[in-house]
Amino acid sequence: MNLRALDLNLLPVLEAIYAERSLTRASEMLHITQPAVSNALSRLRLHFEDPLFVREGRGVKPTAMTEALMPAVREALDKLRNGLEPRSVFEPSRSTRVFNISCRDASALILAPPIARRLETQAPGIRIAWSQLHRSAISSELASGRLDLAIDIQDLRGADLERVLLSSTDYTCVLAADHPLAQAPLTVEGFFSMRHIAVSSRREGRSLIEEMARSMGQRITPVHRLPHYQPALEIVRCTQLALAAPKPVAAGSGLAMLELPFDFHSPGSMLYWHREFAQDPALTWLRGLIRDISVTL
């Protein structure tokens, strides 16, 4: 791309149209007139020699050229916004900063909704990009600044990582409402007699439920192993399989939730960040928000 031939002020317009799929909504998002958006789009089309967007119903849809451009455009705009954010002072209500957080599936299910609700009222311009990185990559990603925070198990290693314990979540046994064992207190024998689902982000190695069984001299061979809890809950709903899941994840599912018939010390979640960015006012604010929310769950 010849940057000297392109007015970089046009890129936020391209981003807004792509996000909103409408020139009208893009103009509202950018607080400019619709003719100004149309004019910017015409200039972008001329530069890239491509329509960029075509009509679809009452809105527009991106062309293949736009789909190819957007990852680089968004990355460039996010870096520019973050670089221009004043580091000595941080005003959440006015900020448009993008935060990148790596988070385990269960923690994301529990934390992401209340965080989103809090941002709606306190910091509507802030965006969060959630992901789940491999644990071996978290330390280097935090050090590079490509990742702002990580929420994961307690034993992540890294000499320059700072951390704080967020919470320890109780687990429950989840069954379909019509499961034969759903109407009475669960026994140890009953729990291990059932066929199970395991949730783990790893392709290999024992899952949490398998490790727990092994510590009790028992063995569980999961019928299904999934990386996320949401599809696991849906499998429980339509089968006679059992799932050990964090209580906040299972709550509201409409499935039977039984107390586990043994002591189960669930792993706590830790919030990690890199020492180099410990004094960043924006990250300090976000860490405080996450910690505040975690203690109320």
N, C-alpha and C positions, 0 to 999 in steps of 0.2 A: 504494500500500500504506500503510495506517495503522500506522506503526511503534509508536505508543503502545499499540495494541491487541494487538500481537504480542510474545510473549516471544522475544527474539532468540537465546536459548539453544537454541531449537528448530531453528534453521537448520542447525547442524552435523549434527543427526540427519537432516534432509531430505537433506543432501549425502551422508551415509554410505549411506543406503538407496538413493539414486540410483546411487551408485558400485558398491555391492555387489549390488544387485538381490535382497537378502535381508535380512529383519529380524534373523535370527540372526547373519549375518556382520557386519551393521552394529553390533550390540551388541558383538561381539568387537572390532571396529575401534575403537569408542568406549570400550571397557572399562566398559560399564554393562550392566545386566541386560536381557534381552529384554522383560520386562514394561515396563520404563522406556522402551524404544524404542517399544513399542506405544502406551503412554500419550502419548508425544510426538507420534506420528503421528496419533492421535485428535484432539489439540488442533490440529494443523496442518490436518487435514481440516475441522474446525469453523470455523477462521479463514478458510480459502480457499473454503469451501463446495464442495469437490471431493474425490473419493476419493484423488487424488494418485498412488496406486499400486493396481494390481489384480493378482489372482493370475494367475500364469503358470507352469505346471508346479510345481516345488518352490520357486519364488521369486516375485518380483513384477516387474511392468513399469510404467514411469511413464505417467501419462495425458498428454494434450496440454497440460493446464494445467501439469503439472510440467515438461515439456520447455520450455515458454515461460518458466517461472520460473528454471530452473537457471543460465542464463548470468549473470543479474544476481546471483543468490545466491552463485555461486562467485566472481565478481569481488569482491563485497563482503567475503566471508570471507577471500579471499586478501589483499586490501588491509589488513584488520584484523590478520591474522596477521603480515604484513610490518611493519606499523606498530608492533606490540607487541614485535617482535624487538629485544632489547637491542642497541644499536649499539656499545657500548663493549667488549662481550665476545661471542664467538660460539662456541657449543658444537655442532659438527656432529651429534654423536650424539643431541642433544636437540632440535634445531631442526625446525620444521615449515614452514620458509620455502618459498615458491614462487619459483623463478627463471625469468625469461623470456629465452630465447636465440634469436636469429636465426642461421641456419646454412645454408650451401649444402648441396645434396643429397649430394654426394660426401663432404664433411666430416662430415655427420651420420651417414652410413653407416659411416664409419671411427671416429668419436669416441663416438657415443652409446652403443654397447654396452659398451665398457670403462668409460665414466663411470657407466653404470647399475650395473655389477658393483661398482664402488668404492663407490657410494652404498649399495648393499645392505648392505655390511659396516660402513661408517663413518658413514653418515647416513641411516638408513632412513626417517626422517620427512620428508626433503626431497623436493620435487617439482620437476620441470623441465618447462616448457612450451616445446617446440621449434616454431619456425616459420621461414619463409623470406620475409623482408620484401623489398620492392623496395629496391634500393640507395639510391635517392633519399630514402627515408623513414628509413633507419637512424639518421642523425645526430640528427634531431629526436626520434625515439623514445627514443634513449639519453638525450638531454637532459631529456626529460619524466619519465624514470624508469619509463615503461611497458615499456621494454626494458632488461634488465640488461647483457647482453653480446651481441656479434655476432662471428661467425666468417665471414670473407669474403675477397675478393681484396685485394691490397696497396694499391690506390690509392683507397680510400674517403677522401673529403674531409670536413673538419670541424675548425675551429680548436680546439675543446675536446675533440677525441677523443684518447685515449691508446691506444697499440697496442703489440703485441709479436708477433714472427714465431713462428708455431707450428711449421710444417714445410713442406717442399717434397716433393711426392709424385711418384714415378716412374710413368710411364704404360706400358701394354702394349697390344698389339693382340689383341683377343679374337675368336675364331672358334669356330664349332661344331666338335665333335670330328671330324666326317666331312667338313669342308671340304677341298677339294683342296689348299689351301696350308697346311694345319694341321700337316703332318708334316715340314716342312723349314724351314730358316732363311728368314726373310722378307727379300725384297729391296725396294729402293725402287720398282722397276717393279711388283713384285707388289702392294705396298701400295696404290699409286695406281690399279692396274687394277681393284681390287675396288669393289663398291658399299658405301656406308657408312651408318651410323647416327650422328647427332649428338645430344649431350645438352647442353642449354642452358636456363637458367631464363628467358631472354629470348625474346619472341615474334619479335623482329626483330634484324637484325645478325648478323654472322658468329659462329659457335660457335668454340670453342677449336680443334677439328680443322680447320675451314675456314680460320681465321687462320693456323694452322701451315702448311697447304698453300700458302696465298698467299705466305708468307714464303719458300717454296722455289721459287716460280715455278710451282706446280702449282695444280690446282683440284679441289675435291671438292664435289659436289652431293648432299647426303644424301638417301637414299630416305625416311628417317623422321627426324623431329626431335622429341625428347621432353624434358620437364623433369626427369626422374628416371632414374637408372641402372638401377634394378631392372627395370622393364619393358623397357628397352633390352637387358639381358642375356637376358631371356626371348625376345625377338625373335631375337637371335643364335642361341639354342638351337634354334630351329625353322626357320631360314633359312640362306642362304649369305651373309649380310651381315656386314660387319666393324664393330667398335666399338673406338675408342681410349678406354681407361678407366684410372683409377688402379689400380695393382696391388692395393692392399688391398681395393678394391671387387670386383675380379674374382676374387680368391683364394677358393677354396672353392666356386666356381660349377660346377665340373666341366667347364668349357669350356676350349678350347685357349688358352694364353697365349703369344704370341710376342713376342720382343724387337723393338722398333721399329728399323728399319734406318737410323736417322739420329739425330742429337743433338736431343733435344726437352727444352727447359727448361720444365718445368711450373710454373705459377704457384704461389707459396707462399700458405698461408693465414695470415691475420692475426687476432689476437684483439683486439677493440676494446671500449672502455668510455669512459664520460664522465668528464671530470676532476672534476666535482662529487662523484662517488661513489667516487673513487679510494681513499679511506681507510675505506670501509665494510668492517668486519672480515669480514662474510659474503662479500662479493664478492671481497675479497682472498684468502680461503680457496678460493673456487671457481675463481678465475683460476689459483691455484697448482696446484690439482688438475688442471685442463685442461692446463696447460703440462707437468706431470709426466707425464701420460698420453701427450701428443703426442710426447714425446722417446723413448718406448719403442715406438712403432709403426713 
